[in-house]
Amino acid sequence: MLKFNFSSFTAFTLLLLTEISIVIFFKTGFIRHVFGDYLVVLLLYCFLKSFVSISNNTLAGITFLIAFTVEFIQLTPLLKTIGLENHSLANLILGNTFSITDLLAYTLGYITIIIFNSYILCKHFLPNRTK
């Protein structure tokens, strides 16, 4: 079940650098609040895929559930309860404002993963069909 995947870790690293760049250079707007949330689903998927060997669709579903869970936790006073409401890293990772737009971005990230995995499956593992 645990197996290191270099390709996925490389993708994770590139996505992490992209997310860090977004945090540094975009303080507001679409790129920061929507595209960044879209990419975080891909980032989390690639991170998990770097170490866990399970089916791609199962892993995509787990990633989707984690993203939605974190978003719905933002409806609760969790950070305040555990004394981290003023901790910038905790606020960055867990967020502090629930948004339907974030859920949409996570859903689009999930759909992207499913489409990408379907494309890879068709291209590399199914036999070529000729007319």
TIPA-724950 format. One record per atom (N, C-alpha, C): residue number from 1; atom name; z, y, x. Coordinates in steps of 0.02 Angstrom, whole numbers, plus 50000, padded with zeros to 5 digits. Atoms other than C-alpha are relative to their C-alpha. Layout:
N
<pt seq="NUM" atom="CA" w="Z" v="Y" u="X"/>
...
This chain:
131
<pt seq="1" atom="N" w="50000" v="49940" u="50041"/>
<pt seq="1" atom="CA" w="50000" v="50000" u="50000"/>
<pt seq="1" atom="C" w="50000" v="50063" u="50043"/>
<pt seq="2" atom="N" w="50002" v="49944" u="49954"/>
<pt seq="2" atom="CA" w="50034" v="50119" u="50145"/>
<pt seq="2" atom="C" w="49949" v="49987" u="50054"/>
<pt seq="3" atom="N" w="50052" v="50006" u="49950"/>
<pt seq="3" atom="CA" w="49885" v="50147" u="50256"/>
<pt seq="3" atom="C" w="49973" v="50069" u="50015"/>
<pt seq="4" atom="N" w="50024" v="49934" u="49981"/>
<pt seq="4" atom="CA" w="49831" v="50300" u="50354"/>
<pt seq="4" atom="C" w="49924" v="50004" u="49992"/>
<pt seq="5" atom="N" w="50071" v="49988" u="50010"/>
<pt seq="5" atom="CA" w="49661" v="50370" u="50304"/>
<pt seq="5" atom="C" w="49982" v="50067" u="50034"/>
<pt seq="6" atom="N" w="50015" v="49941" u="49959"/>
<pt seq="6" atom="CA" w="49595" v="50491" u="50435"/>
<pt seq="6" atom="C" w="49955" v="50049" u="49963"/>
<pt seq="7" atom="N" w="50046" v="49956" u="50036"/>
<pt seq="7" atom="CA" w="49454" v="50561" u="50326"/>
<pt seq="7" atom="C" w="50037" v="50041" u="49948"/>
<pt seq="8" atom="N" w="49962" v="49964" u="50051"/>
<pt seq="8" atom="CA" w="49573" v="50606" u="50186"/>
<pt seq="8" atom="C" w="50049" v="50049" u="50032"/>
<pt seq="9" atom="N" w="49954" v="49954" u="49967"/>
<pt seq="9" atom="CA" w="49697" v="50682" u="50308"/>
<pt seq="9" atom="C" w="49963" v="50060" u="50028"/>
<pt seq="10" atom="N" w="50041" v="49944" u="49977"/>
<pt seq="10" atom="CA" w="49558" v="50788" u="50383"/>
<pt seq="10" atom="C" w="49984" v="50047" u="49942"/>
<pt seq="11" atom="N" w="50013" v="49958" u="50059"/>
<pt seq="11" atom="CA" w="49510" v="50848" u="50208"/>
<pt seq="11" atom="C" w="50063" v="50037" u="49979"/>
<pt seq="12" atom="N" w="49936" v="49968" u="50017"/>
<pt seq="12" atom="CA" w="49694" v="50883" u="50172"/>
<pt seq="12" atom="C" w="50012" v="50059" u="50047"/>
<pt seq="13" atom="N" w="49988" v="49947" u="49951"/>
<pt seq="13" atom="CA" w="49708" v="50985" u="50332"/>
<pt seq="13" atom="C" w="49955" v="50060" u="49987"/>
<pt seq="14" atom="N" w="50046" v="49944" u="50014"/>
<pt seq="14" atom="CA" w="49553" v="51089" u="50291"/>
<pt seq="14" atom="C" w="50020" v="50036" u="49935"/>
<pt seq="15" atom="N" w="49977" v="49969" u="50063"/>
<pt seq="15" atom="CA" w="49615" v="51118" u="50113"/>
<pt seq="15" atom="C" w="50064" v="50040" u="50010"/>
<pt seq="16" atom="N" w="49937" v="49964" u="49986"/>
<pt seq="16" atom="CA" w="49787" v="51167" u="50178"/>
<pt seq="16" atom="C" w="49985" v="50066" u="50035"/>
<pt seq="17" atom="N" w="50019" v="49938" u="49966"/>
<pt seq="17" atom="CA" w="49709" v="51294" u="50296"/>
<pt seq="17" atom="C" w="49968" v="50050" u="49952"/>
<pt seq="18" atom="N" w="50031" v="49957" u="50052"/>
<pt seq="18" atom="CA" w="49606" v="51361" u="50150"/>
<pt seq="18" atom="C" w="50054" v="50031" u="49956"/>
<pt seq="19" atom="N" w="49945" v="49975" u="50043"/>
<pt seq="19" atom="CA" w="49762" v="51376" u="50041"/>
<pt seq="19" atom="C" w="50042" v="50052" u="50037"/>
<pt seq="20" atom="N" w="49961" v="49951" u="49961"/>
<pt seq="20" atom="CA" w="49857" v="51465" u="50180"/>
<pt seq="20" atom="C" w="49961" v="50065" u="50006"/>
<pt seq="21" atom="N" w="50042" v="49940" u="49996"/>
<pt seq="21" atom="CA" w="49711" v="51585" u="50201"/>
<pt seq="21" atom="C" w="50001" v="50039" u="49934"/>
<pt seq="22" atom="N" w="49997" v="49968" u="50066"/>
<pt seq="22" atom="CA" w="49712" v="51620" u="50014"/>
<pt seq="22" atom="C" w="50066" v="50037" u="49991"/>
<pt seq="23" atom="N" w="49934" v="49968" u="50006"/>
<pt seq="23" atom="CA" w="49899" v="51658" u="50019"/>
<pt seq="23" atom="C" w="50003" v="50063" u="50043"/>
<pt seq="24" atom="N" w="49997" v="49942" u="49954"/>
<pt seq="24" atom="CA" w="49876" v="51776" u="50167"/>
<pt seq="24" atom="C" w="49955" v="50056" u="49978"/>
<pt seq="25" atom="N" w="50051" v="49948" u="50011"/>
<pt seq="25" atom="CA" w="49719" v="51868" u="50114"/>
<pt seq="25" atom="C" w="49990" v="50021" u="49928"/>
<pt seq="26" atom="N" w="50010" v="49984" u="50071"/>
<pt seq="26" atom="CA" w="49722" v="51866" u="49923"/>
<pt seq="26" atom="C" w="50068" v="50003" u="49966"/>
<pt seq="27" atom="N" w="49934" v="49992" u="50031"/>
<pt seq="27" atom="CA" w="49878" v="51937" u="49842"/>
<pt seq="27" atom="C" w="49997" v="49994" u="49924"/>
<pt seq="28" atom="N" w="50008" v="50005" u="50072"/>
<pt seq="28" atom="CA" w="49810" v="51941" u="49664"/>
<pt seq="28" atom="C" w="49928" v="49978" u="49985"/>
<pt seq="29" atom="N" w="50068" v="50013" u="50022"/>
<pt seq="29" atom="CA" w="49656" v="51896" u="49564"/>
<pt seq="29" atom="C" w="49982" v="49927" u="49993"/>
<pt seq="30" atom="N" w="50026" v="50066" u="50015"/>
<pt seq="30" atom="CA" w="49549" v="51745" u="49525"/>
<pt seq="30" atom="C" w="50010" v="49951" u="50058"/>
<pt seq="31" atom="N" w="49996" v="50045" u="49942"/>
<pt seq="31" atom="CA" w="49545" v="51672" u="49701"/>
<pt seq="31" atom="C" w="50072" v="49976" u="50009"/>
<pt seq="32" atom="N" w="49929" v="50018" u="49988"/>
<pt seq="32" atom="CA" w="49735" v="51675" u="49719"/>
<pt seq="32" atom="C" w="50028" v="49959" u="49943"/>
<pt seq="33" atom="N" w="49964" v="50030" u="50056"/>
<pt seq="33" atom="CA" w="49788" v="51626" u="49544"/>
<pt seq="33" atom="C" w="49964" v="49943" u="49966"/>
<pt seq="34" atom="N" w="50036" v="50055" u="50033"/>
<pt seq="34" atom="CA" w="49651" v="51511" u="49481"/>
<pt seq="34" atom="C" w="49970" v="49952" u="50051"/>
<pt seq="35" atom="N" w="50033" v="50044" u="49951"/>
<pt seq="35" atom="CA" w="49548" v="51446" u="49626"/>
<pt seq="35" atom="C" w="50052" v="49966" u="50045"/>
<pt seq="36" atom="N" w="49947" v="50031" u="49960"/>
<pt seq="36" atom="CA" w="49705" v="51417" u="49729"/>
<pt seq="36" atom="C" w="50034" v="49943" u="49964"/>
<pt seq="37" atom="N" w="49971" v="50054" u="50040"/>
<pt seq="37" atom="CA" w="49779" v="51313" u="49588"/>
<pt seq="37" atom="C" w="49952" v="49941" u="49993"/>
<pt seq="38" atom="N" w="50051" v="50053" u="50002"/>
<pt seq="38" atom="CA" w="49616" v="51216" u="49573"/>
<pt seq="38" atom="C" w="50002" v="49960" u="50066"/>
<pt seq="39" atom="N" w="50001" v="50033" u="49935"/>
<pt seq="39" atom="CA" w="49617" v="51180" u="49760"/>
<pt seq="39" atom="C" w="50064" v="49960" u="50014"/>
<pt seq="40" atom="N" w="49938" v="50035" u="49985"/>
<pt seq="40" atom="CA" w="49800" v="51127" u="49761"/>
<pt seq="40" atom="C" w="50000" v="49929" u="49973"/>
<pt seq="41" atom="N" w="50006" v="50069" u="50025"/>
<pt seq="41" atom="CA" w="49758" v="50975" u="49655"/>
<pt seq="41" atom="C" w="49960" v="49958" u="50049"/>
<pt seq="42" atom="N" w="50040" v="50035" u="49950"/>
<pt seq="42" atom="CA" w="49624" v="50925" u="49781"/>
<pt seq="42" atom="C" w="50042" v="49988" u="50063"/>
<pt seq="43" atom="N" w="49957" v="50004" u="49941"/>
<pt seq="43" atom="CA" w="49747" v="50959" u="49922"/>
<pt seq="43" atom="C" w="50052" v="49944" u="49992"/>
<pt seq="44" atom="N" w="49949" v="50051" u="50013"/>
<pt seq="44" atom="CA" w="49883" v="50851" u="49844"/>
<pt seq="44" atom="C" w="49968" v="49930" u="49999"/>
<pt seq="45" atom="N" w="50036" v="50064" u="50003"/>
<pt seq="45" atom="CA" w="49758" v="50711" u="49808"/>
<pt seq="45" atom="C" w="49983" v="49976" u="50071"/>
<pt seq="46" atom="N" w="50018" v="50019" u="49932"/>
<pt seq="46" atom="CA" w="49694" v="50712" u="49988"/>
<pt seq="46" atom="C" w="50062" v="49982" u="50042"/>
<pt seq="47" atom="N" w="49938" v="50016" u="49963"/>
<pt seq="47" atom="CA" w="49872" v="50715" u="50056"/>
<pt seq="47" atom="C" w="50024" v="49930" u="49981"/>
<pt seq="48" atom="N" w="49977" v="50066" u="50022"/>
<pt seq="48" atom="CA" w="49923" v="50565" u="49951"/>
<pt seq="48" atom="C" w="49953" v="49945" u="50023"/>
<pt seq="49" atom="N" w="50051" v="50049" u="49979"/>
<pt seq="49" atom="CA" w="49760" v="50474" u="49990"/>
<pt seq="49" atom="C" w="50003" v="49987" u="50075"/>
<pt seq="50" atom="N" w="49993" v="50008" u="49928"/>
<pt seq="50" atom="CA" w="49797" v="50500" u="50175"/>
<pt seq="50" atom="C" w="50048" v="49943" u="50018"/>
<pt seq="51" atom="N" w="49948" v="50048" u="49983"/>
<pt seq="51" atom="CA" w="49943" v="50379" u="50164"/>
<pt seq="51" atom="C" w="50007" v="49942" u="49951"/>
<pt seq="52" atom="N" w="49991" v="50051" u="50052"/>
<pt seq="52" atom="CA" w="49931" v="50276" u="50003"/>
<pt seq="52" atom="C" w="49933" v="49968" u="49984"/>
<pt seq="53" atom="N" w="50061" v="50037" u="50015"/>
<pt seq="53" atom="CA" w="49802" v="50142" u="49971"/>
<pt seq="53" atom="C" w="50004" v="49970" u="49930"/>
<pt seq="54" atom="N" w="50005" v="50024" u="50069"/>
<pt seq="54" atom="CA" w="49781" v="50129" u="49783"/>
<pt seq="54" atom="C" w="49933" v="50024" u="49973"/>
<pt seq="55" atom="N" w="50065" v="49981" u="50027"/>
<pt seq="55" atom="CA" w="49631" v="50151" u="49669"/>
<pt seq="55" atom="C" w="49995" v="50076" u="49994"/>
<pt seq="56" atom="N" w="50012" v="49928" u="50001"/>
<pt seq="56" atom="CA" w="49553" v="50324" u="49674"/>
<pt seq="56" atom="C" w="50018" v="50031" u="49933"/>
<pt seq="57" atom="N" w="49986" v="49972" u="50066"/>
<pt seq="57" atom="CA" w="49567" v="50350" u="49486"/>
<pt seq="57" atom="C" w="50075" v="49999" u="49985"/>
<pt seq="58" atom="N" w="49928" v="50002" u="50009"/>
<pt seq="58" atom="CA" w="49749" v="50296" u="49484"/>
<pt seq="58" atom="C" w="50033" v="50057" u="50039"/>
<pt seq="59" atom="N" w="49973" v="49947" u="49958"/>
<pt seq="59" atom="CA" w="49787" v="50415" u="49626"/>
<pt seq="59" atom="C" w="49984" v="50069" u="49970"/>
<pt seq="60" atom="N" w="50019" v="49937" u="50033"/>
<pt seq="60" atom="CA" w="49692" v="50554" u="49536"/>
<pt seq="60" atom="C" w="50046" v="50013" u="49941"/>
<pt seq="61" atom="N" w="49955" v="49992" u="50057"/>
<pt seq="61" atom="CA" w="49797" v="50523" u="49381"/>
<pt seq="61" atom="C" w="50071" v="50018" u="50021"/>
<pt seq="62" atom="N" w="49933" v="49984" u="49974"/>
<pt seq="62" atom="CA" w="49959" v="50527" u="49481"/>
<pt seq="62" atom="C" w="50002" v="50073" u="50023"/>
<pt seq="63" atom="N" w="50004" v="49931" u="49976"/>
<pt seq="63" atom="CA" w="49904" v="50690" u="49562"/>
<pt seq="63" atom="C" w="50001" v="50048" u="49941"/>
<pt seq="64" atom="N" w="50003" v="49959" u="50061"/>
<pt seq="64" atom="CA" w="49863" v="50763" u="49391"/>
<pt seq="64" atom="C" w="50069" v="50006" u="49967"/>
<pt seq="65" atom="N" w="49933" v="50000" u="50030"/>
<pt seq="65" atom="CA" w="50034" v="50712" u="49323"/>
<pt seq="65" atom="C" w="50049" v="50042" u="50041"/>
<pt seq="66" atom="N" w="49956" v="49960" u="49958"/>
<pt seq="66" atom="CA" w="50123" v="50789" u="49472"/>
<pt seq="66" atom="C" w="49988" v="50074" u="49989"/>
<pt seq="67" atom="N" w="50018" v="49930" u="50010"/>
<pt seq="67" atom="CA" w="50029" v="50953" u="49450"/>
<pt seq="67" atom="C" w="50026" v="50026" u="49933"/>
<pt seq="68" atom="N" w="49976" v="49979" u="50066"/>
<pt seq="68" atom="CA" w="50068" v="50962" u="49264"/>
<pt seq="68" atom="C" w="50076" v="50001" u="49997"/>
<pt seq="69" atom="N" w="49926" v="50002" u="49999"/>
<pt seq="69" atom="CA" w="50250" v="50912" u="49293"/>
<pt seq="69" atom="C" w="50028" v="50062" u="50033"/>
<pt seq="70" atom="N" w="49976" v="49940" u="49964"/>
<pt seq="70" atom="CA" w="50274" v="51052" u="49420"/>
<pt seq="70" atom="C" w="49989" v="50062" u="49956"/>
<pt seq="71" atom="N" w="50014" v="49941" u="50042"/>
<pt seq="71" atom="CA" w="50193" v="51176" u="49300"/>
<pt seq="71" atom="C" w="50050" v="50003" u="49941"/>
<pt seq="72" atom="N" w="49953" v="49999" u="50057"/>
<pt seq="72" atom="CA" w="50303" v="51124" u="49153"/>
<pt seq="72" atom="C" w="50072" v="50011" u="50023"/>
<pt seq="73" atom="N" w="49934" v="49985" u="49973"/>
<pt seq="73" atom="CA" w="50458" v="51131" u="49264"/>
<pt seq="73" atom="C" w="50011" v="50075" u="50003"/>
<pt seq="74" atom="N" w="49995" v="49927" u="49997"/>
<pt seq="74" atom="CA" w="50420" v="51317" u="49276"/>
<pt seq="74" atom="C" w="50025" v="50030" u="49934"/>
<pt seq="75" atom="N" w="49972" v="49977" u="50064"/>
<pt seq="75" atom="CA" w="50473" v="51331" u="49094"/>
<pt seq="75" atom="C" w="50077" v="49995" u="50000"/>
<pt seq="76" atom="N" w="49927" v="50008" u="49995"/>
<pt seq="76" atom="CA" w="50650" v="51285" u="49150"/>
<pt seq="76" atom="C" w="50028" v="50045" u="50054"/>
<pt seq="77" atom="N" w="49969" v="49960" u="49947"/>
<pt seq="77" atom="CA" w="50774" v="51381" u="49257"/>
<pt seq="77" atom="C" w="50020" v="49958" u="50061"/>
<pt seq="78" atom="N" w="49984" v="50046" u="49946"/>
<pt seq="78" atom="CA" w="50768" v="51244" u="49391"/>
<pt seq="78" atom="C" w="50017" v="50035" u="50065"/>
<pt seq="79" atom="N" w="49987" v="49966" u="49936"/>
<pt seq="79" atom="CA" w="50755" v="51359" u="49542"/>
<pt seq="79" atom="C" w="50066" v="50038" u="49999"/>
<pt seq="80" atom="N" w="49936" v="49964" u="50006"/>
<pt seq="80" atom="CA" w="50900" v="51464" u="49479"/>
<pt seq="80" atom="C" w="50058" v="49951" u="50000"/>
<pt seq="81" atom="N" w="49948" v="50050" u="50005"/>
<pt seq="81" atom="CA" w="51002" v="51310" u="49439"/>
<pt seq="81" atom="C" w="50018" v="49971" u="50069"/>
<pt seq="82" atom="N" w="49986" v="50028" u="49934"/>
<pt seq="82" atom="CA" w="50984" v="51242" u="49616"/>
<pt seq="82" atom="C" w="50008" v="50054" u="50054"/>
<pt seq="83" atom="N" w="49986" v="49945" u="49955"/>
<pt seq="83" atom="CA" w="51008" v="51414" u="49693"/>
<pt seq="83" atom="C" w="49942" v="50022" u="50045"/>
<pt seq="84" atom="N" w="50059" v="49982" u="49960"/>
<pt seq="84" atom="CA" w="50830" v="51440" u="49757"/>
<pt seq="84" atom="C" w="49955" v="50052" u="49968"/>
<pt seq="85" atom="N" w="50043" v="49952" u="50035"/>
<pt seq="85" atom="CA" w="50768" v="51577" u="49640"/>
<pt seq="85" atom="C" w="49974" v="50055" u="50046"/>
<pt seq="86" atom="N" w="50022" v="49948" u="49954"/>
<pt seq="86" atom="CA" w="50755" v="51699" u="49787"/>
<pt seq="86" atom="C" w="49969" v="49971" u="50064"/>
<pt seq="87" atom="N" w="50028" v="50033" u="49942"/>
<pt seq="87" atom="CA" w="50685" v="51573" u="49911"/>
<pt seq="87" atom="C" w="49923" v="50000" u="49994"/>
<pt seq="88" atom="N" w="50072" v="49990" u="50008"/>
<pt seq="88" atom="CA" w="50503" v="51620" u="49942"/>
<pt seq="88" atom="C" w="49960" v="49936" u="50005"/>
<pt seq="89" atom="N" w="50037" v="50062" u="49994"/>
<pt seq="89" atom="CA" w="50444" v="51447" u="49997"/>
<pt seq="89" atom="C" w="50007" v="49957" u="49937"/>
<pt seq="90" atom="N" w="49989" v="50038" u="50062"/>
<pt seq="90" atom="CA" w="50522" v="51363" u="49846"/>
<pt seq="90" atom="C" w="49960" v="50030" u="49943"/>
<pt seq="91" atom="N" w="50039" v="49967" u="50052"/>
<pt seq="91" atom="CA" w="50441" v="51493" u="49733"/>
<pt seq="91" atom="C" w="49925" v="49988" u="50010"/>
<pt seq="92" atom="N" w="50071" v="50011" u="49986"/>
<pt seq="92" atom="CA" w="50273" v="51467" u="49819"/>
<pt seq="92" atom="C" w="49981" v="49929" u="49981"/>
<pt seq="93" atom="N" w="50017" v="50070" u="50013"/>
<pt seq="93" atom="CA" w="50278" v="51277" u="49805"/>
<pt seq="93" atom="C" w="50009" v="49982" u="49926"/>
<pt seq="94" atom="N" w="49986" v="50019" u="50070"/>
<pt seq="94" atom="CA" w="50358" v="51258" u="49633"/>
<pt seq="94" atom="C" w="49978" v="50052" u="49949"/>
<pt seq="95" atom="N" w="50020" v="49947" u="50046"/>
<pt seq="95" atom="CA" w="50304" v="51424" u="49560"/>
<pt seq="95" atom="C" w="50059" v="50023" u="49959"/>
<pt seq="96" atom="N" w="49946" v="49975" u="50042"/>
<pt seq="96" atom="CA" w="50406" v="51527" u="49441"/>
<pt seq="96" atom="C" w="49977" v="50027" u="49933"/>
<pt seq="97" atom="N" w="50028" v="49976" u="50064"/>
<pt seq="97" atom="CA" w="50290" v="51571" u="49297"/>
<pt seq="97" atom="C" w="49953" v="49947" u="49971"/>
<pt seq="98" atom="N" w="50044" v="50048" u="50034"/>
<pt seq="98" atom="CA" w="50214" v="51446" u="49176"/>
<pt seq="98" atom="C" w="49937" v="50035" u="49977"/>
<pt seq="99" atom="N" w="50064" v="49971" u="50021"/>
<pt seq="99" atom="CA" w="50030" v="51476" u="49139"/>
<pt seq="99" atom="C" w="49953" v="49946" u="49976"/>
<pt seq="100" atom="N" w="50051" v="50045" u="50026"/>
<pt seq="100" atom="CA" w="49903" v="51388" u="49030"/>
<pt seq="100" atom="C" w="49939" v="50000" u="50047"/>
<pt seq="101" atom="N" w="50056" v="49996" u="49953"/>
<pt seq="101" atom="CA" w="49771" v="51449" u="49154"/>
<pt seq="101" atom="C" w="50010" v="49952" u="50058"/>
<pt seq="102" atom="N" w="49986" v="50048" u="49946"/>
<pt seq="102" atom="CA" w="49857" v="51347" u="49290"/>
<pt seq="102" atom="C" w="49985" v="49929" u="49977"/>
<pt seq="103" atom="N" w="50014" v="50067" u="50026"/>
<pt seq="103" atom="CA" w="49846" v="51192" u="49180"/>
<pt seq="103" atom="C" w="49925" v="49988" u="49997"/>
<pt seq="104" atom="N" w="50073" v="50005" u="50001"/>
<pt seq="104" atom="CA" w="49660" v="51225" u="49157"/>
<pt seq="104" atom="C" w="49973" v="49989" u="50071"/>
<pt seq="105" atom="N" w="50022" v="50008" u="49931"/>
<pt seq="105" atom="CA" w="49637" v="51244" u="49345"/>
<pt seq="105" atom="C" w="50016" v="49930" u="50026"/>
<pt seq="106" atom="N" w="49981" v="50068" u="49979"/>
<pt seq="106" atom="CA" w="49731" v="51080" u="49376"/>
<pt seq="106" atom="C" w="49954" v="49949" u="49968"/>
<pt seq="107" atom="N" w="50044" v="50046" u="50035"/>
<pt seq="107" atom="CA" w="49624" v="50993" u="49245"/>
<pt seq="107" atom="C" w="49931" v="50000" u="50032"/>
<pt seq="108" atom="N" w="50065" v="49997" u="49967"/>
<pt seq="108" atom="CA" w="49464" v="51055" u="49328"/>
<pt seq="108" atom="C" w="50002" v="49966" u="50069"/>
<pt seq="109" atom="N" w="49992" v="50035" u="49936"/>
<pt seq="109" atom="CA" w="49530" v="50993" u="49496"/>
<pt seq="109" atom="C" w="49999" v="49925" u="49990"/>
<pt seq="110" atom="N" w="49999" v="50071" u="50017"/>
<pt seq="110" atom="CA" w="49564" v="50823" u="49419"/>
<pt seq="110" atom="C" w="49930" v="49975" u="49984"/>
<pt seq="111" atom="N" w="50069" v="50019" u="50019"/>
<pt seq="111" atom="CA" w="49390" v="50816" u="49342"/>
<pt seq="111" atom="C" w="49955" v="49998" u="50062"/>
<pt seq="112" atom="N" w="50039" v="49999" u="49938"/>
<pt seq="112" atom="CA" w="49315" v="50863" u="49511"/>
<pt seq="112" atom="C" w="50012" v="49936" u="50040"/>
<pt seq="113" atom="N" w="49984" v="50062" u="49963"/>
<pt seq="113" atom="CA" w="49405" v="50717" u="49593"/>
<pt seq="113" atom="C" w="49967" v="49940" u="49968"/>
<pt seq="114" atom="N" w="50030" v="50057" u="50036"/>
<pt seq="114" atom="CA" w="49346" v="50595" u="49459"/>
<pt seq="114" atom="C" w="49924" v="49999" u="50010"/>
<pt seq="115" atom="N" w="50073" v="49996" u="49991"/>
<pt seq="115" atom="CA" w="49165" v="50656" u="49472"/>
<pt seq="115" atom="C" w="49981" v="49982" u="50072"/>
<pt seq="116" atom="N" w="50014" v="50014" u="49929"/>
<pt seq="116" atom="CA" w="49168" v="50652" u="49662"/>
<pt seq="116" atom="C" w="50008" v="49926" u="50015"/>
<pt seq="117" atom="N" w="49990" v="50071" u="49989"/>
<pt seq="117" atom="CA" w="49240" v="50477" u="49664"/>
<pt seq="117" atom="C" w="49947" v="49958" u="49966"/>
<pt seq="118" atom="N" w="50053" v="50036" u="50034"/>
<pt seq="118" atom="CA" w="49111" v="50418" u="49537"/>
<pt seq="118" atom="C" w="49935" v="50005" u="50039"/>
<pt seq="119" atom="N" w="50061" v="49989" u="49960"/>
<pt seq="119" atom="CA" w="48971" v="50493" u="49643"/>
<pt seq="119" atom="C" w="50002" v="49956" u="50062"/>
<pt seq="120" atom="N" w="49994" v="50041" u="49940"/>
<pt seq="120" atom="CA" w="49035" v="50407" u="49800"/>
<pt seq="120" atom="C" w="49992" v="49927" u="49983"/>
<pt seq="121" atom="N" w="50006" v="50069" u="50021"/>
<pt seq="121" atom="CA" w="49052" v="50242" u="49707"/>
<pt seq="121" atom="C" w="49928" v="49982" u="49987"/>
<pt seq="122" atom="N" w="50069" v="50014" u="50016"/>
<pt seq="122" atom="CA" w="48875" v="50251" u="49640"/>
<pt seq="122" atom="C" w="49955" v="50001" u="50062"/>
<pt seq="123" atom="N" w="50044" v="49992" u="49941"/>
<pt seq="123" atom="CA" w="48798" v="50308" u="49804"/>
<pt seq="123" atom="C" w="50011" v="49945" u="50052"/>
<pt seq="124" atom="N" w="49986" v="50045" u="49944"/>
<pt seq="124" atom="CA" w="48885" v="50188" u="49923"/>
<pt seq="124" atom="C" w="50015" v="49928" u="49982"/>
<pt seq="125" atom="N" w="49979" v="50067" u="50016"/>
<pt seq="125" atom="CA" w="48940" v="50035" u="49828"/>
<pt seq="125" atom="C" w="49959" v="49963" u="49948"/>
<pt seq="126" atom="N" w="50043" v="50033" u="50049"/>
<pt seq="126" atom="CA" w="48817" v="50002" u="49688"/>
<pt seq="126" atom="C" w="49931" v="49990" u="50031"/>
<pt seq="127" atom="N" w="50066" v="50012" u="49970"/>
<pt seq="127" atom="CA" w="48650" v="49924" u="49735"/>
<pt seq="127" atom="C" w="49949" v="50051" u="49976"/>
<pt seq="128" atom="N" w="50055" v="49955" u="50019"/>
<pt seq="128" atom="CA" w="48496" v="50035" u="49736"/>
<pt seq="128" atom="C" w="49958" v="49966" u="49947"/>
<pt seq="129" atom="N" w="50041" v="50028" u="50054"/>
<pt seq="129" atom="CA" w="48394" v="50011" u="49580"/>
<pt seq="129" atom="C" w="49931" v="50030" u="50004"/>
<pt seq="130" atom="N" w="50069" v="49976" u="49999"/>
<pt seq="130" atom="CA" w="48207" v="50023" u="49582"/>
<pt seq="130" atom="C" w="49968" v="49988" u="49933"/>
<pt seq="131" atom="N" w="50034" v="50007" u="50065"/>
<pt seq="131" atom="CA" w="48092" v="50046" u="49435"/>
<pt seq="131" atom="C" w="49945" v="49949" u="50005"/>
